[in-house]
Amino acid sequence: TRALCSRMPNCLSRLVTCLNQHGTSRFESQRVVVVAVYAELVHLNANGQMVLLESIISNLLNCLNDPSPVVRRLCLKGLASVSSSAEDQKNRHYQPILSALIQGLDDHDSNSDIPLEAMRGFSHLLQIVNEDHVQSVQATVALRIKPFFENENPNVREAAFRMFGDRA
């Protein structure tokens, strides 16, 4: 994806158009690939193509209710990557992304890393979003991460404590 962005940026919109056809496929593997590419494109800021980035973010937000935990985790990872986007993109999307990350904290599919990804994404977003924007959800987030302080997975515990510390 990185090579495509740097060597053939004019093909990105065609790639996203083609991937859109498979984003709702009945085959999980196709949906995973689509969302993984979208997540990477958000991380790469869609090579500065803001209209394309808007479309990708919208597609990721639409994939949050996918039955596959892998797809949902990759969606959260991609949405959290908005923290590396331009200021107007961050300001435009912080509210639905914060909501998606909070929703991810409640996603407890067995053996999935969705809450972990949500906590990591939330920590990234806290560093770039104005504190006033996060103030309204602080109590909700604190209550949602509390159970993760005693989780058996050390990565989950670390992310919970890090997020709690970032929030303070």
C-alpha positions in Angstrom: 0.0 0.0 0.0 2.8 2.3 0.8 4.5 1.7 -2.5 1.2 2.2 -4.3 0.8 5.6 -2.6 4.2 6.8 -3.5 4.6 5.3 -7.0 1.1 5.3 -8.4 -1.1 7.8 -6.4 -3.4 8.3 -9.3 -4.6 4.6 -8.9 -5.7 4.9 -5.3 -9.2 6.1 -6.1 -9.7 3.2 -8.5 -8.3 0.8 -5.9 -10.8 2.0 -3.3 -13.6 1.8 -5.8 -12.8 -1.8 -6.6 -12.4 -2.6 -2.9 -15.8 -1.1 -2.1 -17.4 -3.9 -4.0 -15.9 -6.5 -1.6 -16.4 -4.6 1.6 -19.8 -6.3 2.2 -18.8 -9.7 0.8 -20.1 -12.8 2.5 -16.5 -14.0 2.7 -14.8 -12.8 5.8 -11.3 -13.0 4.1 -12.4 -10.5 1.5 -13.8 -8.1 4.1 -10.6 -8.4 6.2 -8.4 -7.5 3.2 -10.6 -4.5 2.3 -10.5 -3.1 5.8 -6.8 -3.8 6.2 -6.1 -1.8 3.1 -8.4 1.0 4.2 -6.7 1.1 7.6 -3.3 1.4 6.0 -4.5 4.1 3.6 -5.8 6.1 6.6 -2.4 5.7 8.3 -0.8 7.0 5.1 -3.3 9.8 4.9 -4.5 8.5 1.5 -1.5 10.2 0.1 -3.0 13.6 0.7 -6.2 12.9 -1.2 -8.7 14.3 1.2 -11.9 13.3 -0.7 -10.6 9.8 -0.9 -9.7 9.8 2.8 -13.2 11.0 3.7 -14.7 8.0 1.7 -12.3 5.6 3.4 -13.1 6.9 6.9 -16.8 6.6 6.1 -16.4 3.0 4.9 -14.5 2.1 8.1 -17.2 3.6 10.3 -19.8 1.5 8.3 -17.8 -1.7 8.9 -17.9 -1.4 12.7 -20.9 -3.7 13.0 -19.3 -6.5 10.9 -19.8 -10.0 12.3 -16.1 -10.6 12.1 -14.0 -9.5 15.2 -10.9 -9.2 12.9 -12.7 -6.7 10.7 -14.0 -4.7 13.7 -10.4 -4.6 15.2 -8.9 -3.5 11.9 -11.6 -0.8 11.6 -10.7 0.6 15.0 -7.0 0.5 14.1 -7.7 2.4 10.9 -10.0 5.0 12.6 -7.4 5.6 15.3 -4.9 6.4 12.5 -6.8 9.6 11.8 -4.6 11.0 14.6 -1.9 11.3 11.9 -4.2 13.1 9.5 -4.5 16.8 8.8 -6.1 19.0 11.5 -9.4 19.5 9.7 -9.7 15.7 9.2 -9.1 15.2 13.0 -11.6 17.9 13.9 -14.2 16.6 11.5 -14.1 13.0 12.6 -13.1 12.9 16.2 -16.7 12.5 17.5 -17.7 9.4 15.5 -14.2 7.9 16.1 -14.4 8.5 19.8 -17.8 6.8 19.8 -16.5 3.9 17.8 -13.5 3.4 20.2 -15.9 3.5 23.2 -18.1 1.0 21.5 -14.9 -1.1 20.9 -14.3 -1.2 24.7 -17.6 -3.1 25.1 -16.8 -5.6 22.3 -15.9 -8.8 24.2 -15.8 -11.5 21.5 -13.9 -14.4 22.7 -10.2 -14.3 22.0 -10.4 -10.9 20.2 -8.2 -7.9 20.7 -10.9 -5.4 20.0 -10.9 -3.8 23.4 -7.1 -3.7 23.3 -7.2 -1.9 19.9 -9.8 0.4 21.2 -7.7 1.4 24.2 -4.6 1.9 22.1 -6.6 4.0 19.6 -8.2 6.1 22.3 -4.7 6.8 23.8 -3.5 8.0 20.4 -6.6 10.2 19.9 -6.3 11.7 23.4 -2.9 13.1 22.4 -4.2 15.1 19.5 -7.8 15.9 20.3 -8.7 19.0 22.3 -9.3 18.1 26.0 -12.7 19.9 25.9 -13.9 17.4 23.3 -13.0 14.4 25.5 -14.3 15.9 28.7 -17.9 14.7 28.1 -16.9 11.0 27.7 -14.2 10.7 30.5 -16.6 9.2 33.1 -17.9 6.7 30.6 -14.4 5.7 29.5 -13.2 5.4 33.1 -16.0 3.0 33.9 -15.5 1.0 30.7 -11.7 0.5 31.2 -11.9 -0.4 34.9 -12.5 -4.2 34.3 -9.4 -4.3 32.1 -7.1 -3.3 35.1 -7.4 -6.9 36.3 -7.3 -8.7 32.9 -5.1 -11.7 32.6 -3.5 -10.4 29.4 -0.6 -8.1 30.3 -1.0 -6.1 27.0 -4.6 -5.4 27.9 -3.7 -4.3 31.4 -0.9 -2.1 30.1 -3.2 -0.4 27.6 -5.9 0.1 30.3 -3.4 1.8 32.7 -1.8 3.8 29.9 -5.2 5.0 28.7 -6.2 5.9 32.3 -2.9 7.8 32.7 -3.4 9.6 29.3 -6.9 10.5 30.3 -5.8 12.1 33.6 
